[in-house]
Structures are given as C-alpha cells and as structure tokens.
C-alpha cells in the first residue's frame, strides 16, 4: 500500500510538472507601478549526476531583460519538476562578470557548478557571490519586507544554481526540467525603498558515524574522497576551507553533532529577516548576536528545523549590527536519521561533512540586511 501511495504521489507531481511546463518564455508586464520580469531557462535540462552520485548541481544564465535600474520587491522561483529540486539559488551577474558567464553557459546548456558558480571575480564561491534570492521547500515566493528592495541594475542577468536531488531516480524517474523565475520590481529612481542585501554565516559540519554503525566511508578521509568523486574536488576543498575559516583543523577536526562558527561584522547593518539552511540531518539552528556578552540577542531561533519549511523569518523588530560585532551560527544534527529517513536509509553509512549533496550537510544562516 505504501508503494502504491508513493506511486500516486509521484504521478500527481509529474502531472503538475507538465502543467507548469506549458508556460510563456521570457516576458515583461507592468501593473500599479511595478514591473514583472519573467526569465525561463533557455533549454530543457536532463539532470545527471557525476559517477554514482545522486546530485546534480547545474548553473544556468538567465536574462530577465531589465531595462532600468530597479529595486526588486519579490522573487518567485517556479520549478517545472518540483519533485527533483533540493534548492535553487539566484546570483546576480553584473557587466564585469557577464562575458565569463556567457561563455560558461554555452548557449543555454549550462555548466556543472559544485562548490560555487564558476571561476574568477565574484564567481569564486556561493558563500561570497552576490545572492539575489533563494528557493527551498516551503518558500515559493521571496517577498522583501515592507519598505525594502534588492537592487538590480539595467542589463544585469541571473545565474540560477539548481541542486537537483536524484535520489528518486532509483524509482525509475527520468524527466527534463525547464524552470523559470518571476521578478517583481519598481524603478530605483525616485523610490523610497531601502536597499536590502544578503549576509550569511556558515559553520563546518563534522558528523561521525553513530556508535555501533560501521562502514568504509565512516573514515573521514575516505568520505571526503567519495565527496570529491560524486560531486567535485571544489566541493571537498570547500569543506576544508570552512573548517579553517572557523578556526578548526582542515584535516583532523573534532567530530560533533553541534556545529558553530563566529563571523565578525565588518560594517554597520540592520538585520531585517533571517533564513536557516541545513539538509536532512539538521534538527535546530540559531543565529546569535554577541554571544556571552550583556548585549547578547537572538536573531533567529529554529528549535525544530524542518527541511520542508525553510521559509525566512521577518524580524518583528530589526536588529542593529555594528562593525566589530560578532554573529554566531549554531546548528545541531542527528546522524541517526540516516538510518530512518527513506531518502537516506538505503545509503552506505558515512562520516558526514559539509557538502552540496542531499546526503551531505550544511550549517548556514542567511540574513537580509540594510546598510547605511
């Protein structure tokens, strides 16, 4: 009966995916002083994973054809094959990076982008590239808080980094995807909206196999080698780099079910909203301002993290960050969930590190901030 119900769910999802696929390509429409720009992937993409992995990170260059400097008030990501999506991140591409992005995109074919969205300039890593928006389960429309907008200049384009989770391929699913993005914006000239930017705090993940669980990949070194094989070497280097960034050993870190890292704030900011991101083993996430001091404040607290609800929290009262302040991210994980969750329980036991696959993990707090 369970398999029958699963089959029905998949069939319904595929029908819904087909219905959303018969949508218009790039378009522009205006109403009530706002303009809606629609950008669609140039070509359908058939997700495939490296080696025997179950994840495809693919980047696509999209042109919303914005004709004037604007402030974005909402972003709607519309996945054609929702059942295959782990998440999507939209990066802003300015004129200086556009030629490289056009070359990488190869006339709409896109390019593999584990560990970042490309090479050179602002294309070095998803942690340092300019985020425009992101989509994850539970977050269909990214609406800017009242009174704020995200800047987007005339001629700018979008790199859409998609994480296709192919664990369902074991059920025989083989479908292409051609998703789209809808951006609602107002002209920057004359607007009274404040500019909203993205800032984030990441922590390394080091989860040993639970007591009594054994396997070849429970060895950290072998697990990282496997991570590089089924994703990319860049992804494995990123795991080591985050450890170093957070004051841990890149090669012999201490495993823990709690991940934490402090970020020093370099300029005055006002936190307006905050969003958590972990994968399937995550159980809680906090963002804390100046922990252990009289001025300690909780920016974000998700005591019961739910991968299927990664919606942002708009703060009731924005929190001011000053240059020199510290923001700490704290994530907790339960490695035992690997033996319970349907998407993971058939996989070999492993030492879990930061990585971009659905069976890997992340600890990431994303803040929407205004700056003076």
C-alpha positions as CSV (number, residue, x, y, z in Angstrom):
1,X,0.0,0.0,0.0
2,X,2.9,2.4,0.8
3,X,4.4,1.8,-2.6
4,X,1.1,2.3,-4.2
5,X,0.6,5.6,-2.4
6,X,4.1,6.7,-3.3
7,X,3.4,5.9,-7.0
8,X,0.2,8.0,-6.9
9,X,2.1,10.9,-5.3
10,X,4.8,10.8,-8.0
11,X,2.2,10.5,-10.8
12,X,0.4,13.6,-9.4
13,X,3.7,15.5,-9.1
14,X,4.6,14.7,-12.7
15,X,1.2,15.8,-14.0
16,X,1.6,19.1,-12.1
17,X,5.1,19.5,-13.5
18,X,3.8,19.0,-17.0
19,X,1.1,21.6,-16.5
20,X,3.6,24.2,-15.3
21,X,5.8,23.4,-18.2
22,X,3.4,24.9,-20.8
23,X,4.3,28.5,-19.7
24,X,5.5,31.5,-21.6
25,X,9.2,32.2,-22.1
26,X,10.8,35.5,-21.2
27,X,8.2,38.3,-20.8
28,X,7.7,41.7,-19.2
29,X,4.4,43.1,-17.8
30,X,3.6,46.1,-15.8
31,X,0.8,47.0,-13.3
32,X,0.4,49.5,-10.5
33,X,3.9,51.0,-11.0
34,X,5.5,47.6,-10.7
35,X,7.1,45.5,-13.4
36,X,7.1,41.7,-13.6
37,X,10.1,40.2,-15.5
38,X,9.9,36.5,-16.4
39,X,13.0,34.6,-17.3
40,X,12.9,31.0,-18.4
41,X,15.8,28.5,-18.8
42,X,16.9,28.7,-22.5
43,X,16.8,24.9,-23.0
44,X,15.4,21.9,-21.1
45,X,18.0,20.1,-18.9
46,X,18.1,16.4,-18.2
47,X,19.7,16.2,-14.7
48,X,22.5,13.7,-14.4
49,X,24.9,13.0,-11.5
50,X,28.7,12.5,-11.6
51,X,29.9,8.9,-11.0
52,X,27.3,7.1,-9.0
53,X,26.2,10.2,-7.1
54,X,22.6,11.3,-6.6
55,X,23.0,15.1,-7.0
56,X,23.3,17.4,-10.0
57,X,24.5,21.0,-9.4
58,X,23.8,22.9,-12.6
59,X,24.1,26.6,-13.3
60,X,22.2,28.4,-16.0
61,X,22.5,32.0,-17.2
62,X,19.1,33.8,-17.4
63,X,18.2,37.2,-18.8
64,X,15.1,38.9,-17.3
65,X,15.8,41.9,-19.7
66,X,15.6,44.6,-17.0
67,X,15.7,47.9,-18.9
68,X,16.3,50.3,-16.0
69,X,18.0,50.3,-12.6
70,X,15.4,48.7,-10.3
71,X,14.6,47.6,-6.8
72,X,13.2,44.1,-6.5
73,X,10.3,43.6,-4.2
74,X,9.7,39.9,-4.7
75,X,11.2,36.9,-6.5
76,X,9.2,33.8,-7.4
77,X,11.0,30.7,-8.5
78,X,8.8,28.3,-10.4
79,X,10.4,24.8,-10.6
80,X,9.0,22.8,-13.5
81,X,10.0,19.5,-11.8
82,X,9.5,20.4,-8.1
83,X,9.9,16.7,-7.1
84,X,13.5,16.8,-8.2
85,X,14.6,20.0,-6.5
86,X,16.6,20.3,-3.4
87,X,17.1,24.0,-3.6
88,X,17.9,26.8,-6.1
89,X,20.0,30.0,-5.5
90,X,19.8,33.0,-7.8
91,X,23.0,35.0,-8.1
92,X,23.3,38.5,-9.6
93,X,25.6,38.9,-12.6
94,X,26.9,42.4,-13.3
95,X,28.6,43.7,-16.5
96,X,32.1,42.8,-15.4
97,X,31.3,39.1,-15.0
98,X,28.9,38.8,-17.9
99,X,31.3,37.7,-20.6
100,X,32.6,34.8,-18.5
101,X,29.1,33.8,-17.6
102,X,28.0,33.8,-21.3
103,X,31.0,31.5,-22.1
104,X,30.2,29.1,-19.3
105,X,26.6,28.9,-20.2
106,X,27.4,27.6,-23.7
107,X,24.2,28.8,-25.5
108,X,21.9,27.7,-22.7
109,X,23.4,24.3,-21.9
110,X,24.5,25.5,-18.5
111,X,27.5,24.2,-16.6
112,X,28.2,22.0,-13.6
113,X,28.8,24.1,-10.5
114,X,29.5,22.1,-7.3
115,X,31.4,24.2,-4.8
116,X,30.5,27.6,-6.4
117,X,29.1,29.0,-9.6
118,X,32.2,29.4,-11.7
119,X,35.7,30.8,-11.7
120,X,37.2,34.3,-11.2
121,X,35.8,37.6,-9.9
122,X,32.6,37.1,-7.9
123,X,32.2,33.6,-9.3
124,X,34.5,32.0,-6.7
125,X,32.0,30.6,-4.2
126,X,28.4,30.5,-3.3
127,X,29.4,32.0,0.1
128,X,30.9,35.1,-1.4
129,X,29.0,35.6,-4.6
130,X,26.2,38.2,-4.6
131,X,22.9,36.4,-3.8
132,X,19.7,37.7,-5.3
133,X,17.3,35.2,-3.8
134,X,17.0,31.5,-2.9
135,X,14.3,28.9,-3.1
136,X,13.9,25.8,-0.9
137,X,10.9,23.7,0.2
138,X,8.3,25.8,1.9
139,X,9.4,29.0,0.2
140,X,7.5,29.6,-3.0
141,X,7.8,33.5,-3.1
142,X,10.7,35.5,-1.6
143,X,8.9,38.7,-0.6
144,X,11.1,41.6,0.6
145,X,10.0,43.1,3.9
146,X,7.8,46.2,3.7
147,X,9.9,49.2,2.9
148,X,12.8,47.3,1.4
149,X,14.0,46.2,-2.0
150,X,17.0,44.4,-3.5
151,X,19.0,46.4,-6.2
152,X,19.2,45.1,-9.7
153,X,20.8,47.2,-12.4
154,X,19.9,47.7,-16.0
155,X,21.4,44.9,-18.1
156,X,22.2,42.6,-15.1
157,X,21.5,38.9,-15.5
158,X,20.9,36.0,-13.2
159,X,22.9,32.8,-12.7
160,X,20.5,30.2,-11.4
161,X,22.3,27.5,-9.5
162,X,20.0,24.5,-9.2
163,X,20.5,21.5,-6.9
164,X,18.7,18.5,-8.4
165,X,18.2,15.7,-5.9
166,X,18.2,12.5,-8.0
167,X,17.5,10.0,-5.2
168,X,14.2,9.4,-6.9
169,X,16.0,8.1,-9.9
170,X,16.0,4.8,-8.1
171,X,12.3,4.7,-8.7
172,X,12.8,5.0,-12.5
173,X,12.1,8.7,-12.9
174,X,13.8,10.3,-15.9
175,X,12.5,13.8,-16.8
176,X,13.9,17.1,-18.1
177,X,13.5,20.5,-16.4
178,X,13.0,24.0,-17.8
179,X,12.2,26.2,-14.8
180,X,11.6,29.9,-14.7
181,X,11.9,32.9,-12.4
182,X,9.5,35.9,-12.0
183,X,10.9,39.1,-10.6
184,X,8.7,42.0,-9.5
185,X,10.5,45.3,-9.3
186,X,10.0,49.1,-9.1
187,X,12.2,51.7,-10.7
188,X,15.1,52.7,-8.4
189,X,14.9,56.3,-9.4
190,X,12.5,58.1,-7.1
191,X,11.9,55.1,-4.9
192,X,11.7,55.4,-1.2
193,X,12.6,51.8,-0.6
194,X,15.7,51.0,1.4
195,X,18.2,48.6,-0.2
196,X,18.4,45.1,1.2
197,X,21.5,42.9,0.9
198,X,22.3,39.3,1.8
199,X,24.8,38.4,4.5
200,X,25.5,34.9,5.8
201,X,27.2,32.9,8.5
202,X,28.4,29.3,7.7
203,X,29.8,26.6,10.0
204,X,31.6,23.4,9.2
205,X,29.9,20.0,9.7
206,X,31.7,17.0,11.1
207,X,29.4,14.1,11.9
208,X,31.0,10.8,12.8
209,X,29.1,7.5,12.3
210,X,26.9,6.8,15.3
211,X,28.1,4.3,17.9
212,X,27.6,0.8,16.6
213,X,27.4,1.9,13.0
214,X,30.4,0.9,10.8
215,X,31.4,1.1,7.2
216,X,34.3,2.0,4.9
217,X,33.0,5.6,4.5
218,X,32.9,6.1,8.3
219,X,36.6,7.0,7.8
220,X,36.6,10.8,7.3
221,X,39.4,10.8,4.7
222,X,37.6,8.2,2.6
223,X,34.3,10.1,3.0
224,X,35.9,13.3,1.6
225,X,37.5,11.3,-1.3
226,X,34.0,10.0,-2.1
227,X,32.5,13.5,-1.8
228,X,35.0,14.7,-4.4
229,X,34.3,11.7,-6.7
230,X,30.5,12.1,-6.7
231,X,30.4,15.9,-6.7
232,X,33.7,17.7,-7.4
233,X,37.1,18.4,-5.9
234,X,36.0,22.0,-5.4
235,X,33.2,20.8,-3.0
236,X,35.8,18.8,-1.0
237,X,38.1,21.8,-0.8
238,X,35.2,24.0,0.3
239,X,34.6,21.6,3.2
240,X,38.2,22.0,4.4
241,X,38.1,25.8,3.8
242,X,35.1,26.3,6.0
243,X,36.9,24.4,8.8
244,X,39.9,26.7,8.5
245,X,37.7,29.8,8.3
246,X,36.1,28.8,11.6
247,X,39.3,28.0,13.5
248,X,39.2,24.2,13.1
249,X,41.7,21.8,11.6
250,X,41.1,21.1,7.9
251,X,42.4,17.6,8.3
252,X,41.8,16.5,11.9
253,X,38.8,18.3,13.2
254,X,36.8,17.1,16.2
255,X,33.6,15.4,15.2
256,X,30.5,16.8,16.9
257,X,26.7,16.8,16.5
258,X,26.8,20.6,17.1
259,X,28.4,22.9,14.5
260,X,29.2,26.5,15.3
261,X,31.2,29.5,13.9
262,X,31.5,33.2,14.6
263,X,31.5,35.9,12.0
264,X,32.9,39.4,12.7
265,X,30.7,42.1,11.2
266,X,32.7,44.5,9.1
267,X,30.2,47.3,8.7
268,X,27.0,48.6,10.3
269,X,24.0,46.6,9.3
270,X,20.3,46.3,10.2
271,X,19.0,42.7,10.2
272,X,15.5,42.6,8.7
273,X,15.0,38.9,8.1
274,X,16.8,35.6,8.5
275,X,16.6,32.2,7.0
276,X,18.1,28.8,8.1
277,X,19.6,26.2,5.8
278,X,20.6,22.7,6.6
279,X,19.9,19.3,5.0
280,X,18.1,16.3,6.2
281,X,20.0,15.6,9.4
282,X,19.6,19.1,10.8
283,X,17.5,19.5,13.9
284,X,17.9,23.1,15.1
285,X,19.6,26.4,14.1
286,X,20.3,29.6,15.9
287,X,21.8,33.0,14.9
288,X,23.1,34.9,18.0
289,X,24.4,38.4,18.2
290,X,27.4,39.0,20.5
291,X,27.0,35.6,22.4
292,X,28.1,35.6,26.0
293,X,28.0,39.3,26.5
294,X,25.5,41.6,28.1
295,X,24.3,42.7,24.7
296,X,23.5,39.1,23.5
297,X,20.5,38.8,21.3
298,X,18.8,36.0,19.4
299,X,18.5,36.9,15.7
300,X,16.9,33.6,14.6
301,X,15.9,30.5,16.5
302,X,14.5,27.4,14.8
303,X,14.4,24.8,17.6
304,X,12.7,22.3,15.4
305,X,14.2,22.7,12.0
306,X,12.2,21.3,9.2
307,X,13.8,20.8,5.8
308,X,10.4,21.1,4.1
309,X,9.9,24.6,5.6
310,X,12.9,26.8,5.1
311,X,10.9,29.9,4.9
312,X,12.5,33.1,6.2
313,X,11.6,34.8,9.4
314,X,10.9,38.6,9.1
315,X,12.0,40.1,12.4
316,X,9.3,41.9,14.4
317,X,11.9,44.5,15.4
318,X,15.0,44.8,13.1
319,X,18.3,44.2,15.0
320,X,21.2,46.6,14.5
321,X,24.7,45.2,14.0
322,X,27.7,47.4,14.4
323,X,31.2,47.0,12.9
324,X,33.1,44.7,15.2
325,X,30.1,42.8,16.5
326,X,30.0,39.0,16.3
327,X,27.3,36.9,14.9
328,X,27.4,33.2,15.8
329,X,25.6,30.4,13.9
330,X,24.8,27.2,15.9
331,X,23.4,24.1,14.3
332,X,22.6,20.7,15.8
333,X,22.3,17.4,13.8
334,X,21.1,13.9,14.4
335,X,23.2,11.4,12.4
336,X,20.9,8.6,13.4
337,X,18.3,10.0,11.0
338,X,20.4,8.4,8.2
339,X,19.0,5.0,9.2
340,X,15.4,6.2,9.4
341,X,14.7,8.7,6.6
342,X,13.5,7.0,3.3
343,X,15.9,9.1,1.2
344,X,18.9,8.1,3.2
345,X,18.5,4.8,4.9
346,X,19.5,2.7,1.8
347,X,22.8,4.6,1.5
348,X,26.0,3.3,2.9
349,X,27.0,4.6,6.4
350,X,29.4,7.6,6.2
351,X,31.2,10.3,8.1
352,X,29.1,13.4,7.1
353,X,30.9,16.6,6.2
354,X,29.9,20.0,4.7
355,X,28.9,19.2,1.2
356,X,26.5,20.0,-1.5
357,X,24.8,16.7,-2.0
358,X,21.5,15.8,-0.3
359,X,23.2,13.1,1.7
360,X,25.9,15.7,2.9
361,X,25.1,18.5,5.3
362,X,25.3,22.3,5.7
363,X,25.0,24.8,8.5
364,X,24.1,28.2,7.1
365,X,22.3,31.2,8.4
366,X,21.3,33.8,5.8
367,X,20.4,37.4,6.9
368,X,18.7,40.1,4.9
369,X,20.4,43.3,6.0
370,X,20.1,47.0,5.2
371,X,23.3,49.1,5.3
372,X,23.8,52.8,5.8
